Amino acid sequence: MSEQSKVTVIYDERVLAHEPDTDAAFLPGRMDKRVRQILSGLGVPWKYPEHPGRLTAIKALLDEQPVPGLQFETGRAATEEELQRVHTATFIEGIYELRGQNAWLDVDTTAVSPGSIEAAEVAAGSAIKAVEAVVSGRTESAFALVRPPGHHAEPVRARGFCLFNNVAVAAAHAQAVLGCERVLIVDWDAHHGNGTQDIFWADPDVMFFDIHRGAPFYPGSGGLEDVGAGLGEGTTVNVPMPAGAGDTAYIKALNDILVPAAEWFKPDLILVSAGFDPHWYDLALNVSYEGFGAMTGILQSLARKHCNGRLAFVLEGGYNLESLAHGVRAVLDVLAGGEPPEPGVCGVREVEIATEFHRDAFIRAAEDFDEPTDNH
Ligand SMILES: [Zn+2]
C-alpha cells in the first residue's frame, strides 16, 4: 500500500529511572544464590538485563534512521484506580511502599530502584495512552515504548522483570472507559505472558493469544491445553514453540490459528504484547526482522478488517540491544505504511545466489561427453 498510516509512538523518559542495581543486596541466603543462577542463565553480561539502555537504544535508532510518519508523544502515570482493574489493592499498596527504595521482590529477578515505581506507573499509563490514541481515531496505530515490561505481572505478584501488567491495564481501560467490548491481546514475546493469561483467564470479552517458547522455558506456563475456564473457556489460545522456531512457524501460527480465532471473536481493538526476544540474537527462537514485519502486516490486516484499524503495541522483552531496536523499527515501518516483508527460509536466498555463481563451474563442455578420446 502506498498511502501513509498515522502512527503514534509513546516515549517517556521517566521510564528510564527504573534501574535496579545488581550490587544491592538480594534476598538472603539460598534465594540470593538462586537469583544469580537465573540471571547468569539468561546468557547476558552480569548486570540487570532489563535496563534503561534498552529504550535508549530504540530511541537512538529511530533518531538515526527515522520512520516517516511517526508522531511522538509523552506518556502519563496510571492512577491507582486504573491499576486496580487488574491488580488487587493490597498488591498495589505493597508496590507503592517501595517508592524511593532499592529492593528485590522475588526470585524471578524482579527488583526496583528509587525511580522504579513512577517508571512502572508511567509504563502502564503509556499503554493506556496508546489505546486512547487509537480508539479516539487520532491515529490508526500506536506503539508504547515502555519498561518495566508487564506481561509476567499477575494480579497479586510481580514477576520476571514486571511490576504492573501494562497491556492488561490498557485492555481493562479500553473496556471500562473507552467503550470497547471485545479486546484481542496478541503476545509474541519469547516468554509466555503468564500474568496476562491469569488476569483474563475467565473473561470471555478478552481473547488472549500467546505464541512463545514452550515449557520448561521461563515461566513454564502456556501449554496447548490451557484455554481459559468458566465463561472464558476458549478465549485463551496458547501456541508453544520448540527452541529455534522461526519466521515460517510464527507466520503459519498467525495465519492458521489467530486469523480464524479473530474471525470468531470479532474484536473491536487489538493489543500486542510485543517482545523482541524471539529474535535469534536472544538465543531462544529464530524470528527475523522480516518476520516481525510480516507478523505486523497480518495484525494490521486483522485490525482493519475487524476493528477499524485500531492496533496498539506495548513493548515487552528483548535484551539484545541491536535486535530489540531493529525489531521495533521493522514493526513501525509496516505500521507507517511500508510493505510487509515476505520472509523466506533463512539462507535459501543465499544458496540461490551461490547456485547462480557456481552454475557453469562443474558442467563439462558437451564435446567432453559426446566424443570420448581414444588416447588411453
Ligand atoms: Zn520475554
Residues whose N, C-alpha, C, O or C-beta is under 5 A from the ligand:
A	BS01	ZN	D189 A190 H191 G275 D277 G317
